[in-house]
Amino acid sequence: MPKKLLQSSYRKEMWKNVLEMMDKIEKVLPISSMHVMGSFASKKRRPADIDFIVLLKTKNGRQNKNWSVDLVIAPDNRHGKYLQEDCAKWMKQKYGSKKCEILRLR
């Protein structure tokens, strides 16, 4: 990570936590490459999160398949609950309260 993106203790702590998480994910998923994007890669003083594009290795026969998934990984604490509530509000504003729903899978 370029030093200019890790100048504050806030950003250093955020990056440290994400590296630990990404190491765990890398043990399970066949990652081809990862790219940091969004507010963390900008000059924003306090980015809310770190956005990644993760390209997964695919088996030879499946290279023509098109798919992608947006995934937010958050801690199960006050901050995670806040993100969940904020996302629900955003979805209702964007899609309308009667046209969207957040479903709990597990």
Helices and strands as residue ranges (DSSP letters): G 3-5, H 9-28, E 31-37, G 38-41, E 51-56, G 60-62, H 78-95
